[in-house]
C-alpha cells in the first residue's frame, strides 16, 4: 500500500525500491554528448576499451553487439565529484544482478547549487536492437545522497546500502525467524491490514525456505490513516512477540486471513481470536497493547521505516537494499537479487547449489 507519492517510472532504474523497471523504458531526454573524434572521448579516471569508455558488465562480440552508446565528450565532465568510478559502483550495486544490463556514464556536471552535481547515464542491454534510454540524477554535497526527480532523496555511493544495513542490524527488532545471525538480513516492513502485505506472505515463506542463512524480520509499519485497525494490530503483534517470538507468525497469519473482519464491529474480537490461535492469553495481550510502552514501540518501528526511506508496504530490505514486494516482481528475479546482494556483502545464503546437468563424453 502506498504511503505517499507513486515512484516515477522514469526514475525507477536509480531506486532500490524500483529495480524492475526495464532499462529500455522511455526516459526523459538527457543532454546528448556531441559526437567527437577518438582523441576527445577519453575521460580522466574512466576505464577505456580502445578509444571508448568501457561498457559496464559487458562482454560483447563487436560483430554482433556494437557499442550502442554515443562517445563520451569530456566537456560534459565539469564536476570533480562524484567520480565515474563511484557512479559505476553505485549502478553496479543496483543493476549488477542483471548480466544483460549495460550502461555508460555520459556526464557529471556542476550545477548552480554549490556542491550539487548532475549525473547523466545512458542505459541499454545486450538484446538485439535494444533501445538506449537516458536518465539523470543529482548528487548532493555530502556524496552519500542523491535526488532523482520526484522520488526524493535516495542513498548514493559505491556502497549505497551499507548505512541502511547497519541501521537495520541495530534497530530492526520485530519478530524474526530463520538464522540467528544477521549476515543476510531480510526485513519486511508490513501493515497487518494491508491487502498487498497479505499477498506477499507466501513470497516471504518461500524466501525463508530458499535462504536458510537469512534472518527474516517482520517490522511493523502500520499506515493508520488508511487502515484504522493497523496500529492496534501492530500493538497486539508487538506484545505477542514480546511474550513469545514464534507465536507472532501464527498471530499474523490469522490476522491476514481475517482482514475483512477488521471493522469497528468485529475488529477487536478478530485480534483477540488471532492471539488465541497463537496460543496466548488475549486478555494479557490486550492489556499490554494499551500501554504507553507498547504504543511508543510501534511508533518507533514506524519512525525506523520512515528514517530509511520506506514509503509503501510491503517493502523488503535485503541487507539494506529496499525493494517493494509488488505483484509484478517475479519470484526468480527476487531470488536473484537476494543472492546477488549476499555475494556483494560476502555472506553465504545457505541455498542449495544448482544441479548440474550431466554432459555426455565424446
C-alpha positions in Angstrom: 0.0 0.0 0.0 1.3 3.4 -0.9 2.0 5.8 1.9 2.9 8.8 -0.1 3.6 9.5 -3.8 4.0 7.0 -6.5 7.6 6.5 -7.7 8.1 7.7 -11.2 8.7 5.1 -13.9 11.5 7.2 -15.4 13.4 7.2 -12.2 13.0 3.5 -11.4 16.4 2.4 -12.6 18.0 4.5 -9.9 16.0 3.4 -6.9 16.5 0.3 -4.9 12.7 0.4 -4.5 12.0 0.1 -8.2 14.5 -2.3 -9.8 12.0 -3.9 -12.0 11.7 -1.1 -14.5 13.1 -2.0 -17.9 16.3 -0.4 -19.0 14.6 0.0 -22.3 11.7 2.0 -21.0 11.4 5.5 -22.4 13.1 8.1 -20.2 13.3 11.9 -20.1 15.9 13.1 -22.7 19.3 13.9 -21.3 21.7 16.3 -22.9 23.3 14.1 -25.5 27.1 14.4 -25.7 28.2 15.7 -29.0 29.9 13.3 -31.4 33.7 13.7 -31.1 36.8 12.4 -32.5 38.5 9.5 -30.7 41.1 11.8 -29.2 38.4 13.7 -27.5 36.5 10.8 -25.9 38.8 9.9 -23.1 37.6 10.9 -19.6 40.1 11.0 -16.7 39.5 8.1 -14.3 37.3 6.2 -16.8 38.4 2.8 -17.9 38.7 2.7 -21.7 38.2 0.0 -24.3 40.1 1.1 -27.3 39.2 4.7 -27.8 35.8 4.4 -26.0 34.9 4.2 -22.3 34.3 0.7 -21.0 30.7 -0.6 -21.0 29.9 -1.8 -17.5 29.1 -5.5 -17.1 29.7 -6.1 -20.8 31.4 -8.9 -22.7 30.1 -8.2 -26.2 31.1 -9.5 -29.6 31.5 -6.3 -31.5 30.4 -8.0 -34.7 27.0 -8.9 -33.2 26.7 -6.3 -30.5 28.1 -2.9 -31.5 28.6 -0.3 -28.8 25.1 1.3 -28.5 26.2 4.5 -26.8 27.5 7.7 -28.2 31.1 8.6 -27.5 31.8 10.4 -24.2 32.6 14.1 -24.6 34.9 15.4 -21.8 33.3 18.8 -21.8 30.3 17.2 -20.0 32.5 16.2 -17.1 32.9 19.5 -15.2 32.4 18.3 -11.6 35.2 16.8 -9.6 32.8 14.6 -7.6 31.4 12.1 -7.8 33.9 10.2 -9.9 33.0 8.0 -12.7 34.2 5.0 -10.7 31.8 5.9 -7.8 28.9 6.3 -10.2 29.7 2.9 -11.8 29.9 1.2 -8.4 26.6 2.7 -7.4 24.9 1.5 -10.6 26.5 -1.9 -10.3 25.1 -2.2 -6.8 21.7 -1.5 -8.2 21.8 -3.3 -11.5 24.6 -5.9 -11.2 22.2 -8.7 -10.6 21.2 -8.4 -14.3 24.0 -9.6 -16.5 22.4 -8.3 -19.7 22.2 -4.7 -18.5 24.8 -2.3 -19.7 25.3 1.4 -19.2 27.7 4.3 -19.6 28.2 7.4 -17.6 27.9 10.3 -20.1 28.1 13.4 -17.9 29.0 14.5 -14.4 28.3 18.3 -14.4 28.4 21.1 -11.9 25.2 22.9 -11.3 24.1 26.3 -10.0 23.7 24.8 -6.5 27.1 24.7 -4.8 28.4 21.2 -4.4 25.5 19.6 -6.2 26.5 17.6 -9.3 24.2 16.3 -12.1 24.9 12.8 -13.4 23.6 11.6 -16.8 23.6 7.9 -17.6 22.7 6.0 -20.8 21.3 2.5 -20.3 20.7 -0.4 -22.6 21.1 -4.2 -22.7 22.6 -6.9 -24.8 19.4 -7.8 -26.7 19.5 -7.3 -30.4 18.4 -3.9 -31.4 18.0 -2.8 -27.8 16.9 0.8 -27.3 19.0 3.2 -25.4 17.4 5.3 -22.6 18.8 8.2 -20.7 18.2 9.4 -17.1 19.7 11.8 -14.7 20.0 12.4 -11.0 21.7 14.9 -8.7 24.3 14.0 -6.2 24.3 16.2 -3.0 27.4 17.8 -1.4 27.7 15.0 1.2 28.4 12.5 -1.6 26.1 10.0 0.2 22.7 11.1 -1.1 21.1 11.9 -4.4 17.9 13.3 -5.7 16.1 11.5 -8.5 13.2 13.8 -9.7 10.0 13.5 -7.6 11.1 10.4 -5.8 13.1 12.5 -3.3 16.4 11.7 -1.6 18.0 8.3 -2.1 21.2 6.8 -0.8 24.2 7.1 -3.1 27.8 6.0 -3.2 29.9 3.0 -4.1 28.1 1.0 -1.3 24.7 2.7 -1.2 23.0 0.2 1.1 25.7 0.0 3.8 24.3 2.7 6.1 20.7 1.3 5.9 22.0 -2.2 6.5 23.8 -1.1 9.7 20.7 0.8 10.9 18.5 -2.3 10.5 21.1 -4.6 12.1 21.0 -2.3 15.2 17.3 -1.3 15.3 15.1 -3.8 13.4 13.5 -5.5 16.5 10.4 -7.2 15.1 9.6 -10.9 15.3 12.2 -12.9 13.5 12.6 -16.4 12.0 15.4 -18.2 10.2 19.0 -17.9 11.1 20.3 -16.5 14.4 23.0 -14.3 12.7 22.3 -11.1 10.7 24.8 -11.7 7.9 21.9 -11.9 5.5 19.2 -9.8 7.0 15.8 -9.6 5.3 13.5 -7.0 6.9 9.9 -6.9 5.8 8.1 -3.7 6.5 4.4 -4.5 6.5 0.9 -3.4 7.7 -1.3 -6.2 9.1 -4.4 -4.6 7.5 -2.7 -4.1 4.1 -4.1 -6.4 1.4 -0.8 -6.3 -0.6 1.1 -7.4 2.6 -1.2 -10.4 2.9 -0.5 -11.3 -0.7 3.3 -11.1 0.0 3.4 -13.6 2.8 3.7 -16.7 0.5 6.8 -15.0 -1.0 8.3 -14.4 2.4 7.7 -18.1 3.2 9.5 -19.1 0.1 12.4 -16.9 0.9 12.6 -18.5 4.3 12.8 -21.9 2.7 15.2 -21.0 -0.1 17.7 -19.0 2.0 18.4 -20.9 5.3 21.1 -18.4 6.3 18.8 -15.5 6.2 17.3 -13.9 9.3 13.8 -12.7 8.3 12.3 -9.9 10.4 8.7 -8.7 10.3 8.8 -5.0 11.1 5.5 -3.3 11.8 4.8 -0.3 9.6 1.0 0.4 10.2 -0.4 3.1 8.0 -3.2 4.2 10.3 -4.5 7.0 8.1 -5.5 4.3 5.5 -6.1 1.3 7.8 -7.9 2.1 11.0 -7.0 -1.2 12.7 -3.4 -1.4 11.6 -1.9 0.3 14.6 -3.8 -1.8 17.1 -3.0 -4.9 15.2 0.7 -3.9 15.3 0.4 -3.2 19.1 -1.0 -6.7 19.6 1.7 -8.1 17.5 4.4 -6.3 19.5 3.0 -7.8 22.7 2.7 -11.3 21.2 6.4 -11.1 20.1 7.4 -9.8 23.5 5.8 -12.8 25.1 6.8 -15.4 22.5 8.6 -14.6 19.3 7.5 -17.6 17.3 3.9 -17.0 18.2 3.8 -13.8 16.2 3.8 -15.6 12.9 0.8 -17.7 13.8 -0.9 -14.5 15.1 0.0 -12.5 11.9 -1.2 -15.4 9.6 -4.6 -15.4 11.4 -4.9 -11.6 11.2 -4.1 -11.6 7.5 -6.6 -14.4 6.9 -9.3 -12.4 8.7 -8.5 -9.0 7.3 -12.1 -8.5 6.1 -13.2 -8.7 9.8 -11.0 -5.8 10.9 -14.0 -3.5 11.2 -15.4 -1.4 14.1 -18.0 -4.1 14.8 -15.7 -7.2 14.8 -12.1 -5.9 14.8 -11.3 -6.2 18.5 -12.6 -9.7 18.7 -10.8 -10.6 15.5 -7.4 -9.6 17.1 -8.2 -11.5 20.3 -9.1 -14.6 18.3 -5.8 -14.3 16.5 -4.0 -14.2 19.8 -5.9 -17.3 21.0 -4.9 -19.0 17.7 -1.3 -18.2 18.5 -1.6 -19.9 21.9 -1.5 -16.9 24.1 -3.9 -15.1 26.5 -5.9 -12.4 24.7 -6.7 -10.5 27.9 -3.0 -10.2 28.7 -2.1 -9.1 25.2 -4.9 -6.6 25.2 -3.7 -5.1 28.4 -0.1 -5.0 27.1 -1.2 -3.3 23.8 -2.9 -0.4 25.6 0.3 0.6 27.5 2.3 3.7 26.6 5.4 1.5 26.3 3.8 -0.6 23.5 2.4 2.4 21.7 5.9 4.0 21.8 7.4 0.8 20.5 5.1 0.8 17.5 5.7 4.4 16.8 9.5 3.7 16.9 9.0 1.0 14.3 7.2 3.5 12.1 9.9 6.0 12.6 12.6 3.4 11.7 10.8 2.8 8.4 10.5 6.5 7.6 14.1 7.2 8.5 15.4 4.7 6.0 13.0 5.9 3.2 10.2 3.3 3.3 7.2 4.9 1.7 4.9 1.9 0.9 4.1 -1.6 2.1 5.1 -4.3 1.7 8.7 -3.3 1.4 11.6 -5.7 1.8 15.1 -4.6 2.9 17.8 -7.0 1.7 20.8 -6.1 3.7 19.7 -2.5 3.5 18.6 -2.7 -0.2 14.9 -1.6 -0.4 12.7 -3.5 -2.8 8.9 -3.3 -2.9 7.2 -6.7 -2.9 4.8 -6.0 -5.8 2.8 -8.4 -7.8 4.8 -7.8 -10.9 8.0 -8.9 -9.2 8.8 -12.4 -10.4 10.0 -14.6 -7.6 13.0 -15.8 -9.6 14.1 -12.2 -10.0 13.7 -11.6 -6.3 15.8 -14.7 -5.6 18.5 -13.4 -8.0 18.6 -10.1 -6.2 18.9 -11.6 -2.8 21.7 -13.9 -4.0 23.5 -11.1 -5.7 23.3 -8.8 -2.6 24.7 -11.7 -0.5 27.6 -12.1 -2.8 28.2 -8.3 -2.8 28.3 -8.4 1.0 30.4 -11.5 1.2 27.9 -13.7 3.0 26.5 -17.1 2.4 22.8 -17.7 1.6 22.8 -21.3 2.6 20.9 -22.0 -0.6 21.3 -25.4 -2.1 23.7 -25.4 -5.2 22.1 -25.7 -8.6 22.0 -29.1 -10.0 24.4 -29.5 -12.9 23.1 -31.3 -16.0 25.3 -34.3 -16.8 27.2 -34.0 -20.0 27.9 -36.9 -22.3 31.5 -37.8 -23.0 32.6 -37.5 -26.6 
